[in-house]
Amino acid sequence: MTKLFANNLPFLRKHAMKKLVKMLPENKFIRIHRSFTVPLEKIESVRAKTIHIGEFKLPLGITYEKSFFKSYQ
């Protein structure tokens, strides 16, 4: 079960994160951690491997770091 947030409202999906990510537009979303996938347009800043989106500070996982910085320029 995966918990999603859309317009700051949470809802649950029965899909695993990996399957859910494949359903999203590749050029608009990026996986940043085993627990987080975010919309690229909502990223406000990146500091010290922390992604800032509004009031949220999300960790950038080491596994996803290289692909993140390749996509986020």
NORSULTA-V978603 format. One line per field, one symbol per residue. phi: phi as a letter, one per 20 degrees, with the letter a starting at -180 (. if undefined). psi: psi as a letter, one per 20 degrees, with the letter a starting at -180 (. if undefined). burial: b if it has 24 or more other C-alpha atoms within 12 Angstrom, else e. A space follows every 10 residues. Layout:
# NORSULTA-V978603
phi->???
psi->???
burial->???
This chain:
# NORSULTA-V978603
phi->.dedcclmde bdceefggff ffeeffedcb edafdcccfg fefeaccllc edcleecdfe fgfdgfffff eec
psi->pppqppljpq qqqiqqgggg hhiqphiiqq piriippqph iiphrpplkp ppocipopqo qhhigghghh hn.
burial->eeeeeeeeee eeeeeebeeb beeeeeeebb bbbeebbbbb eebeebeeee beeeeeebbb eeeeeeebee ebe
